[in-house]
Structure formats: C-alpha cells, structure tokens
Amino acid sequence: MALGPRLDLRQSQSLVMTPQLQQAIKLLALSNLEIETFIGDALEANPLLDIGEAGPAPTADLPAEGERGEDLRRTALESSPIDQLIGEGRGADDRPLDIDAGTLDTDRDTGDFDAGPASPRETAFDGGGGDSGGDFAGGELPDIGERGSAAETLAEHLHAQIGAVTRDARLCAIARFLIDQLDEAGYLPSPLAEIAADSGLELAEAEAALALIQSLDPTGVGARSLSECIALQAREADRYDPAMARLINNLDLVARGELARLRRMCGVDEDDFADMLAELRAYDPKPGLAFGGAPASPVVPDILVTVRPATRNSEAGWTVAINQATLPRLIVNRSYYVEMKGSCSDKTSRAWLSEKLADANWLMKALDQRQKTILKVASEIVRQQDAFFRLGVSALKPLTLRAVAEAVGLHESTVSRVTSNKYLLCGRGTFELKFFFTSGVASADGEGSVSAEAVKAAIRQLIEGEDAKAILSDDALVDLLKARGFDLARRTVAKYREAIGLGSSVQRRRQKALAGGGRG
C-alpha cells in the first residue's frame, strides 16, 4: 500500500453541547432563588426583557388516600388530572425539559426558536408571583426578612459590656482584642501565652484582660477548657466547693460513666453526689452559642404541596405547585422591539436587535420548560411517596432516580438535576427532593422492600421508648425490628443507629445513669 496524504469524507453522529444546551442544563439545576438572580442579570443584559404582572402558577392535582379521614379509592390515583397535564398528547413546545439532543440541542438556524415577533402583543412567561391556590398563596408564606434577621453576636454583646467594667484604656483595648479571638462557643481556642507573644503583650496583662472577660455575661465565656467554663459558672452560683472542684476536674470520669469511683473521690454520699450531678447538668458547656453568629439562611421551598379537598366531581388529593413567590413573571417587550427596529438603520444594529430578541425568546422558552420539568418530576415523587404525605416517614418507600425517570419519560441525569437544590413544602415540613430517594432493605415477609429512612425512624422510636433498666442491645433491636417487618442484620442495625446519632447500649446506659442522678 502506497503511503501518501489523502482526503476522506466521513459521516458520524455526535451530541454537540451548544451554548443553549449548556445554559439549559445550568438552569435546570438552579433553585428558584438562584433563578431569580439569574433573571435579574438577564434583565440588565437584554433591553427587550421586562417584568410583567403576576399570573397564576402551574399546578398539578394528585389524589391522596385517606387524607383528613376520607376513605379514598386507590384507583382514583390512576385517573388523576395530572395525567392530562403531563400526558403524551401535548405539543413539542409544551414538553418538559429533558437534557438530550432532541429537546434542547437546537440552534437558531433550525427555526425552533423564532427570532421574529409573532404579534405586536407581548409574549409572557409566567414564572410566578400570583395566586397558587391552597394554603400558601400570596403573603401567607413566612417573611424571609423575619426568618433571616441577624441577632446580636457574642462579640457585640461582650464589647458592649467591656467599657463599663474598667477605666483602664490599655486593659480595655487588650480585652477587646481577646474578645475578637473567641470562637462561637465563647472559648479562647489558642493558648494565652502564644497570643500574648504574637501580639507583643506581657503575659500578666493578657491574663488580667482575660479575667476581665470571664467576669462578663454570659458566665463561662472566655474559658480555655470545658472544666474552666464549668468552674466559672459554679463560682458564679457559689457552689464551687472542694467536692465540686474535684468533680469538675474529673469530667472525663463522668463521660466514661465511672460514677462510683468519682463519688469516692469527691468524698460525698449518694444524695449529695446526685445533687452535684444535677447542678453539673444545669451548667452551659457552650455559653457563646446563645448569641447569634452569621445571619440565618432560611430555606425557601421551590415546590408547594397542599391538600386538595374532595368535591362532587373529584376525589381528595394533593395539589402540587411551583412556588411562584420566588419567581418574577418575565415578558418580552415586543412594542419596544418594534420601536427600536424602526430606528435601526444599519445592518449591524438590526443584527444585534434580532440577536437580543432571539435570546429573550429562548430564555423564556427554557424557563417555561424548566418549570414544567420540575412540576412533572415533583408530581411523580408525590405520586410514588403518597403514603409518606399521609402517614409520615415510617411509610416512606424506597425510590430511585431511575424509577422516577422511567415513569415520567426523562433521562436519569435530568431527574438528578431537577432534584438538586430544590425543596418541597408540605404539611409535614420542608424537605429536600433528594430526601424522597432512599435505598431499600428487605422486608421480613419477603414481599418487596422498605425504605432505609423508615427503618431509621423505627430504630429511633424503639430506643426512645426503652426502659433505663433494660437497655436494648443491637441483637434485641434486630428481633424487635423483625417483628415489625424489617429483616436486618445486626451490623446493619448498628450502622443505621450510628447514622442517626444514637450511641451503643453501653453508651446509652451511662447516659441514662447520669440522667438519673447517679443513683444505683
């Protein structure tokens, strides 16, 4: 075969990540508050975009079974109006957003995103802001300013006091410097000698300033260890006698549950020792946490699930709606487009104006598809986790992204993006959409599986109800869970118990002994 340069023509198919497809993927993963920020940036960059008046947000109605005492048929779920909303009979432009080439990998040359004005009227995307129906309409949602208001910080509280307890300007300045070194719990995390050396201070001056801080409210602030923090509070309560001092200096024995040894060290009888333990539990190990730190960051739900009461023509169920309170209603100002087009005399200006109109039309289409996709996925989650909304976490079923993706006809990665950073508000509280996707464990009867969250809830319930004199071991939990229909190995029970922050039987026995005052 001769070697030499040549030209070949080949045809192949590949998925091209156009800028529009990349933007659509980004929009799908954003929460409603992040979308609001994105829209604000788009309004600044595109003169054809504007904010219109609020309109109703899209909702989906799903039947519920047994809600508010009503005996509903399961068959009602199959004929829900949601099937009409997300059915297969819609046009291509109304399809929920899916991350594949057939849905969004389309540039302006295809004609799918019409750059020309369809009519002199304004075209609107209703991103929210109107009445959603249900119990969360309008101003009934908690005010973000009220939930996120910043409280007085520990440093501000201490700085306000320091000027009133000393007239020594240098000592006051050193104390203010040390206040700024405290952590959020009120402790001085670095050694005082090290702070003094690094700051060019005399150790005696630093100690005097620290003693000044320790005299401020709250009592215990400025401590360098847990023992010192508790000792400061005991002195303030005039209970720091030799026996209490020995108890505070041996807090490690309290943690290990060696109460008999500790009582002998303190040299007191059982009644006095029980009183000392009760006083110890009353002290605050982290006094600084009573004050605010950074401003609270409230969780604003993206999806609202409310009860839809039964009527003559429909069963009771659930109404699933986008929280339009966090989304402005975006419109394309076509009258302004016509006005600007009449004043564009050169080709460059007309091309720029057409590009801005195309961008505006595409953005509204992408936001509309995003909203439909979120509503579709959320409705399917509510459909499949209907028992959770009626009965609670104990009825949560195992659910995977693939199961939802197959049910709604979307790609699994699309469902993953939809459920990222999205929160659902229902009568049982606010939950991240990822919460409803849990692994399953085999049931004791061999029929199907149960959610890991339901197992954790059962373990918590059993441990919270155990007798202090009969602490349940992991083996005992296995037997009790099997009686409830959960077929688990002991190591699995231990893993779930640790995941929900519950100690072993030995640790719980020590905690209950401390709670009982050390008697017995």
KOLVO-545766 format. One record per residue (C-alpha): residue in three letters; z, x, y. Coordinates in steps of 0.5 Angstrom, whole numbers, always signed. Layout:
! KOLVO-545766
("ALA", (Z, X, Y)) ...
***
This chain:
! KOLVO-545766
("MET", (+0, +0, +0)) ("ALA", (-2, +3, +7)) ("LEU", (+3, +4, +12)) ("GLY", (+2, +2, +19)) ("PRO", (+4, -3, +24)) ("ARG", (+2, -11, +24)) ("LEU", (+4, -17, +27)) ("ASP", (+6, -23, +23)) ("LEU", (+8, -31, +24)) ("ARG", (+13, -34, +21)) ("GLN", (+17, -41, +22)) ("SER", (+24, -42, +21)) ("GLN", (+29, -47, +23)) ("SER", (+36, -45, +26)) ("LEU", (+41, -48, +30)) ("VAL", (+41, -46, +38)) ("MET", (+47, -46, +42)) ("THR", (+44, -49, +48)) ("PRO", (+49, -49, +54)) ("GLN", (+49, -56, +54)) ("LEU", (+52, -56, +47)) ("GLN", (+57, -50, +48)) ("GLN", (+59, -55, +54)) ("ALA", (+60, -61, +50)) ("ILE", (+64, -57, +45)) ("LYS", (+68, -55, +50)) ("LEU", (+69, -62, +53)) ("LEU", (+71, -65, +46)) ("ALA", (+77, -60, +45)) ("LEU", (+80, -61, +52)) ("SER", (+86, -66, +53)) ("ASN", (+85, -72, +58)) ("LEU", (+89, -68, +64)) ("GLU", (+84, -62, +63)) ("ILE", (+78, -66, +63)) ("GLU", (+81, -69, +70)) ("THR", (+81, -62, +72)) ("PHE", (+74, -60, +70)) ("ILE", (+71, -66, +73)) ("GLY", (+75, -64, +80)) ("ASP", (+71, -58, +79)) ("ALA", (+64, -61, +78)) ("LEU", (+65, -66, +84)) ("GLU", (+66, -59, +88)) ("ALA", (+60, -56, +85)) ("ASN", (+55, -62, +85)) ("PRO", (+54, -67, +91)) ("LEU", (+51, -72, +87)) ("LEU", (+57, -74, +83)) ("ASP", (+63, -78, +86)) ("ILE", (+69, -82, +84)) ("GLY", (+68, -90, +84)) ("GLU", (+72, -95, +83)) ("ALA", (+76, -96, +77)) ("GLY", (+74, -100, +71)) ("PRO", (+76, -102, +64)) ("ALA", (+77, -97, +59)) ("PRO", (+74, -98, +52)) ("THR", (+79, -101, +47)) ("ALA", (+79, -102, +39)) ("ASP", (+83, -107, +36)) ("LEU", (+85, -106, +29)) ("PRO", (+89, -111, +25)) ("ALA", (+96, -109, +23)) ("GLU", (+100, -111, +17)) ("GLY", (+107, -114, +17)) ("GLU", (+108, -113, +25)) ("ARG", (+113, -117, +28)) ("GLY", (+115, -121, +22)) ("GLU", (+108, -123, +21)) ("ASP", (+105, -124, +14)) ("LEU", (+98, -121, +14)) ("ARG", (+93, -120, +9)) ("ARG", (+90, -113, +8)) ("THR", (+83, -116, +7)) ("ALA", (+84, -117, +15)) ("LEU", (+83, -110, +16)) ("GLU", (+76, -109, +13)) ("SER", (+74, -114, +18)) ("SER", (+77, -111, +24)) ("PRO", (+73, -112, +31)) ("ILE", (+73, -104, +30)) ("ASP", (+67, -104, +25)) ("GLN", (+63, -108, +31)) ("LEU", (+65, -102, +36)) ("ILE", (+64, -96, +31)) ("GLY", (+59, -99, +27)) ("GLU", (+52, -97, +25)) ("GLY", (+48, -102, +29)) ("ARG", (+48, -98, +36)) ("GLY", (+43, -95, +39)) ("ALA", (+43, -87, +39)) ("ASP", (+45, -86, +46)) ("ASP", (+52, -90, +44)) ("ARG", (+53, -86, +38)) ("PRO", (+60, -82, +39)) ("LEU", (+59, -74, +40)) ("ASP", (+58, -70, +34)) ("ILE", (+57, -63, +34)) ("ASP", (+51, -62, +31)) ("ALA", (+43, -61, +33)) ("GLY", (+41, -68, +32)) ("THR", (+46, -70, +37)) ("LEU", (+47, -65, +43)) ("ASP", (+42, -59, +42)) ("THR", (+37, -62, +47)) ("ASP", (+35, -59, +53)) ("ARG", (+32, -63, +59)) ("ASP", (+25, -62, +56)) ("THR", (+26, -67, +51)) ("GLY", (+27, -73, +56)) ("ASP", (+33, -75, +52)) ("PHE", (+37, -73, +59)) ("ASP", (+33, -77, +64)) ("ALA", (+33, -73, +71)) ("GLY", (+30, -78, +75)) ("PRO", (+33, -84, +78)) ("ALA", (+33, -90, +73)) ("SER", (+34, -95, +79)) ("PRO", (+37, -95, +86)) ("ARG", (+43, -97, +84)) ("GLU", (+49, -92, +82)) ("THR", (+50, -91, +75)) ("ALA", (+57, -90, +73)) ("PHE", (+61, -87, +67)) ("ASP", (+68, -91, +67)) ("GLY", (+73, -85, +65)) ("GLY", (+79, -89, +66)) ("GLY", (+83, -92, +72)) ("GLY", (+83, -99, +70)) ("ASP", (+87, -104, +66)) ("SER", (+87, -102, +59)) ("GLY", (+91, -108, +56)) ("GLY", (+97, -108, +52)) ("ASP", (+104, -105, +55)) ("PHE", (+101, -99, +58)) ("ALA", (+97, -102, +64)) ("GLY", (+97, -99, +71)) ("GLY", (+103, -97, +73)) ("GLU", (+108, -98, +67)) ("LEU", (+107, -91, +65)) ("PRO", (+112, -86, +67)) ("ASP", (+111, -83, +73)) ("ILE", (+109, -76, +72)) ("GLY", (+113, -73, +78)) ("GLU", (+119, -76, +76)) ("ARG", (+119, -73, +69)) ("GLY", (+117, -67, +71)) ("SER", (+122, -66, +77)) ("ALA", (+125, -59, +77)) ("ALA", (+132, -59, +77)) ("GLU", (+137, -53, +80)) ("THR", (+136, -47, +77)) ("LEU", (+142, -43, +74)) ("ALA", (+141, -37, +79)) ("GLU", (+140, -42, +85)) ("HIS", (+147, -45, +83)) ("LEU", (+150, -38, +83)) ("HIS", (+147, -36, +89)) ("ALA", (+150, -42, +93)) ("GLN", (+157, -40, +91)) ("ILE", (+157, -33, +92)) ("GLY", (+157, -33, +99)) ("ALA", (+164, -37, +99)) ("VAL", (+168, -32, +95)) ("THR", (+167, -26, +98)) ("ARG", (+166, -23, +105)) ("ASP", (+164, -16, +103)) ("ALA", (+157, -16, +104)) ("ARG", (+156, -10, +99)) ("LEU", (+159, -13, +94)) ("CYS", (+156, -20, +95)) ("ALA", (+149, -16, +95)) ("ILE", (+151, -13, +88)) ("ALA", (+153, -19, +85)) ("ARG", (+146, -23, +88)) ("PHE", (+142, -17, +84)) ("LEU", (+146, -18, +78)) ("ILE", (+145, -26, +78)) ("ASP", (+138, -25, +78)) ("GLN", (+139, -20, +72)) ("LEU", (+142, -26, +68)) ("ASP", (+138, -30, +62)) ("GLU", (+137, -37, +62)) ("ALA", (+143, -38, +58)) ("GLY", (+148, -34, +63)) ("TYR", (+148, -28, +59)) ("LEU", (+147, -21, +62)) ("PRO", (+142, -18, +57)) ("SER", (+143, -11, +59)) ("PRO", (+149, -6, +59)) ("LEU", (+152, -6, +65)) ("ALA", (+152, +2, +65)) ("GLU", (+145, +2, +64)) ("ILE", (+144, -3, +70)) ("ALA", (+148, +1, +75)) ("ALA", (+145, +8, +73)) ("ASP", (+138, +5, +74)) ("SER", (+140, +2, +81)) ("GLY", (+144, +8, +83)) ("LEU", (+150, +4, +84)) ("GLU", (+157, +6, +82)) ("LEU", (+160, +3, +75)) ("ALA", (+166, +1, +79)) ("GLU", (+162, -3, +84)) ("ALA", (+158, -6, +78)) ("GLU", (+164, -8, +75)) ("ALA", (+167, -11, +81)) ("ALA", (+161, -15, +82)) ("LEU", (+160, -18, +75)) ("ALA", (+168, -20, +75)) ("LEU", (+166, -24, +82)) ("ILE", (+160, -27, +78)) ("GLN", (+165, -29, +72)) ("SER", (+169, -33, +77)) ("LEU", (+164, -38, +79)) ("ASP", (+162, -44, +76)) ("PRO", (+160, -45, +70)) ("THR", (+165, -42, +67)) ("GLY", (+163, -37, +62)) ("VAL", (+157, -35, +66)) ("GLY", (+156, -27, +67)) ("ALA", (+158, -25, +60)) ("ARG", (+156, -20, +56)) ("SER", (+157, -23, +49)) ("LEU", (+159, -29, +46)) ("SER", (+166, -27, +45)) ("GLU", (+167, -25, +52)) ("CYS", (+163, -32, +54)) ("ILE", (+168, -36, +50)) ("ALA", (+174, -32, +52)) ("LEU", (+173, -33, +60)) ("GLN", (+173, -41, +58)) ("ALA", (+179, -40, +54)) ("ARG", (+182, -36, +60)) ("GLU", (+180, -42, +65)) ("ALA", (+183, -47, +60)) ("ASP", (+190, -43, +60)) ("ARG", (+189, -42, +52)) ("TYR", (+188, -35, +52)) ("ASP", (+194, -33, +48)) ("PRO", (+194, -27, +43)) ("ALA", (+193, -32, +37)) ("MET", (+186, -35, +41)) ("ALA", (+184, -28, +42)) ("ARG", (+184, -26, +35)) ("LEU", (+180, -32, +33)) ("ILE", (+175, -31, +39)) ("ASN", (+175, -23, +37)) ("ASN", (+173, -25, +30)) ("LEU", (+168, -30, +31)) ("ASP", (+164, -27, +25)) ("LEU", (+169, -29, +20)) ("VAL", (+168, -36, +23)) ("ALA", (+161, -36, +22)) ("ARG", (+162, -34, +15)) ("GLY", (+167, -39, +13)) ("GLU", (+173, -35, +12)) ("LEU", (+178, -39, +15)) ("ALA", (+184, -38, +10)) ("ARG", (+183, -30, +12)) ("LEU", (+182, -32, +19)) ("ARG", (+188, -36, +19)) ("ARG", (+193, -31, +17)) ("MET", (+190, -26, +22)) ("CYS", (+192, -31, +27)) ("GLY", (+199, -32, +24)) ("VAL", (+199, -40, +25)) ("ASP", (+200, -46, +21)) ("GLU", (+194, -50, +19)) ("ASP", (+196, -55, +24)) ("ASP", (+195, -50, +30)) ("PHE", (+189, -47, +27)) ("ALA", (+186, -54, +26)) ("ASP", (+187, -55, +34)) ("MET", (+185, -48, +35)) ("LEU", (+178, -49, +32)) ("ALA", (+177, -56, +35)) ("GLU", (+178, -52, +42)) ("LEU", (+173, -47, +40)) ("ARG", (+168, -52, +38)) ("ALA", (+169, -55, +45)) ("TYR", (+167, -49, +49)) ("ASP", (+160, -48, +51)) ("PRO", (+157, -42, +48)) ("LYS", (+151, -42, +53)) ("PRO", (+153, -45, +59)) ("GLY", (+147, -43, +63)) ("LEU", (+143, -48, +59)) ("ALA", (+146, -54, +63)) ("PHE", (+141, -52, +69)) ("GLY", (+134, -52, +70)) ("GLY", (+129, -47, +69)) ("ALA", (+122, -48, +70)) ("PRO", (+119, -55, +72)) ("ALA", (+119, -59, +66)) ("SER", (+112, -60, +63)) ("PRO", (+111, -67, +61)) ("VAL", (+106, -69, +55)) ("VAL", (+101, -75, +58)) ("PRO", (+98, -79, +52)) ("ASP", (+91, -79, +51)) ("ILE", (+91, -85, +47)) ("LEU", (+95, -91, +47)) ("VAL", (+96, -96, +41)) ("THR", (+99, -102, +42)) ("VAL", (+101, -109, +38)) ("ARG", (+95, -114, +39)) ("PRO", (+99, -121, +37)) ("ALA", (+96, -126, +33)) ("THR", (+91, -131, +35)) ("ARG", (+88, -137, +32)) ("ASN", (+81, -133, +31)) ("SER", (+84, -126, +29)) ("GLU", (+90, -123, +25)) ("ALA", (+95, -119, +29)) ("GLY", (+94, -112, +29)) ("TRP", (+93, -105, +33)) ("THR", (+89, -104, +40)) ("VAL", (+87, -97, +41)) ("ALA", (+85, -95, +48)) ("ILE", (+84, -89, +52)) ("ASN", (+89, -87, +57)) ("GLN", (+85, -88, +63)) ("ALA", (+90, -87, +68)) ("THR", (+89, -79, +67)) ("LEU", (+81, -80, +68)) ("PRO", (+77, -82, +74)) ("ARG", (+71, -86, +74)) ("LEU", (+65, -81, +75)) ("ILE", (+59, -84, +78)) ("VAL", (+52, -81, +80)) ("ASN", (+51, -83, +87)) ("ARG", (+43, -85, +87)) ("SER", (+43, -87, +94)) ("TYR", (+45, -80, +96)) ("TYR", (+40, -77, +92)) ("VAL", (+34, -82, +95)) ("GLU", (+36, -80, +102)) ("MET", (+37, -72, +100)) ("LYS", (+30, -73, +96)) ("GLY", (+27, -76, +103)) ("SER", (+29, -70, +107)) ("CYS", (+27, -64, +101)) ("SER", (+20, -62, +104)) ("ASP", (+19, -55, +100)) ("LYS", (+19, -54, +92)) ("THR", (+25, -50, +91)) ("SER", (+29, -56, +95)) ("ARG", (+26, -61, +90)) ("ALA", (+27, -57, +84)) ("TRP", (+35, -56, +86)) ("LEU", (+36, -63, +87)) ("SER", (+33, -65, +81)) ("GLU", (+37, -60, +77)) ("LYS", (+43, -63, +80)) ("LEU", (+41, -70, +78)) ("ALA", (+40, -68, +71)) ("ASP", (+47, -64, +71)) ("ALA", (+50, -70, +73)) ("ASN", (+47, -75, +68)) ("TRP", (+48, -70, +63)) ("LEU", (+55, -69, +65)) ("MET", (+56, -77, +65)) ("LYS", (+53, -78, +58)) ("ALA", (+57, -72, +55)) ("LEU", (+64, -75, +58)) ("ASP", (+62, -82, +55)) ("GLN", (+60, -79, +48)) ("ARG", (+67, -75, +48)) ("GLN", (+71, -82, +50)) ("LYS", (+67, -86, +44)) ("THR", (+68, -80, +39)) ("ILE", (+76, -80, +41)) ("LEU", (+76, -87, +40)) ("LYS", (+73, -87, +34)) ("VAL", (+77, -82, +31)) ("ALA", (+83, -85, +33)) ("SER", (+82, -91, +31)) ("GLU", (+80, -89, +24)) ("ILE", (+87, -85, +24)) ("VAL", (+91, -91, +26)) ("ARG", (+87, -95, +20)) ("GLN", (+89, -90, +15)) ("GLN", (+96, -89, +17)) ("ASP", (+97, -96, +18)) ("ALA", (+104, -96, +14)) ("PHE", (+107, -91, +19)) ("PHE", (+106, -95, +25)) ("ARG", (+109, -101, +21)) ("LEU", (+115, -97, +17)) ("GLY", (+116, -90, +20)) ("VAL", (+115, -83, +18)) ("SER", (+117, -85, +11)) ("ALA", (+111, -89, +10)) ("LEU", (+106, -83, +13)) ("LYS", (+101, -82, +8)) ("PRO", (+97, -75, +6)) ("LEU", (+91, -75, +10)) ("THR", (+86, -69, +11)) ("LEU", (+81, -68, +17)) ("ARG", (+75, -68, +11)) ("ALA", (+78, -75, +10)) ("VAL", (+77, -78, +17)) ("ALA", (+70, -74, +18)) ("GLU", (+67, -77, +12)) ("ALA", (+70, -84, +14)) ("VAL", (+67, -84, +21)) ("GLY", (+61, -80, +19)) ("LEU", (+62, -74, +23)) ("HIS", (+63, -67, +22)) ("GLU", (+70, -64, +20)) ("SER", (+70, -59, +25)) ("THR", (+68, -65, +30)) ("VAL", (+74, -68, +28)) ("SER", (+78, -62, +29)) ("ARG", (+76, -61, +36)) ("VAL", (+78, -68, +37)) ("THR", (+85, -68, +35)) ("SER", (+86, -61, +38)) ("ASN", (+91, -62, +44)) ("LYS", (+91, -70, +44)) ("TYR", (+97, -74, +44)) ("LEU", (+98, -81, +42)) ("LEU", (+103, -86, +45)) ("CYS", (+105, -92, +40)) ("GLY", (+112, -96, +40)) ("ARG", (+115, -90, +35)) ("GLY", (+114, -85, +41)) ("THR", (+109, -80, +43)) ("PHE", (+105, -76, +37)) ("GLU", (+100, -70, +37)) ("LEU", (+94, -73, +33)) ("LYS", (+95, -67, +28)) ("PHE", (+102, -70, +26)) ("PHE", (+98, -75, +22)) ("PHE", (+94, -70, +18)) ("THR", (+99, -68, +13)) ("SER", (+99, -65, +6)) ("GLY", (+101, -69, +0)) ("VAL", (+105, -68, -6)) ("ALA", (+105, -71, -13)) ("SER", (+109, -78, -14)) ("ALA", (+114, -79, -20)) ("ASP", (+110, -84, -23)) ("GLY", (+103, -80, -23)) ("GLU", (+100, -85, -18)) ("GLY", (+97, -82, -12)) ("SER", (+101, -77, -8)) ("VAL", (+106, -78, -2)) ("SER", (+106, -74, +5)) ("ALA", (+110, -68, +6)) ("GLU", (+113, -71, +12)) ("ALA", (+115, -77, +8)) ("VAL", (+119, -72, +3)) ("LYS", (+122, -68, +9)) ("ALA", (+124, -75, +12)) ("ALA", (+127, -77, +5)) ("ILE", (+131, -70, +5)) ("ARG", (+134, -70, +12)) ("GLN", (+136, -77, +10)) ("LEU", (+140, -75, +4)) ("ILE", (+143, -69, +7)) ("GLU", (+145, -73, +13)) ("GLY", (+149, -78, +8)) ("GLU", (+152, -73, +3)) ("ASP", (+160, -73, +3)) ("ALA", (+163, -67, +5)) ("LYS", (+167, -66, -1)) ("ALA", (+160, -67, -5)) ("ILE", (+155, -63, -2)) ("LEU", (+148, -64, -5)) ("SER", (+145, -58, -8)) ("ASP", (+138, -57, -9)) ("ASP", (+138, -59, -16)) ("ALA", (+141, -65, -14)) ("LEU", (+136, -66, -9)) ("VAL", (+131, -66, -14)) ("ASP", (+134, -71, -18)) ("LEU", (+135, -76, -12)) ("LEU", (+128, -75, -10)) ("LYS", (+125, -76, -16)) ("ALA", (+129, -83, -17)) ("ARG", (+125, -84, -10)) ("GLY", (+119, -83, -13)) ("PHE", (+118, -76, -11)) ("ASP", (+116, -71, -16)) ("LEU", (+118, -64, -13)) ("ALA", (+120, -57, -16)) ("ARG", (+127, -54, -13)) ("ARG", (+123, -49, -10)) ("THR", (+119, -54, -6)) ("VAL", (+125, -58, -4)) ("ALA", (+128, -51, -1)) ("LYS", (+122, -50, +3)) ("TYR", (+122, -57, +6)) ("ARG", (+129, -57, +7)) ("GLU", (+129, -50, +11)) ("ALA", (+123, -52, +15)) ("ILE", (+127, -58, +18)) ("GLY", (+132, -53, +20)) ("LEU", (+138, -55, +14)) ("GLY", (+142, -50, +11)) ("SER", (+143, -49, +4)) ("SER", (+149, -53, +0)) ("VAL", (+154, -47, +1)) ("GLN", (+152, -46, +9)) ("ARG", (+153, -54, +10)) ("ARG", (+160, -54, +6)) ("ARG", (+162, -48, +11)) ("GLN", (+159, -53, +17)) ("LYS", (+163, -59, +14)) ("ALA", (+169, -55, +13)) ("LEU", (+169, -53, +21)) ("ALA", (+168, -60, +23)) ("GLY", (+174, -62, +19)) ("GLY", (+178, -57, +23)) ("GLY", (+179, -52, +17)) ("ARG", (+184, -56, +13)) ("GLY", (+184, -56, +6)) 
***
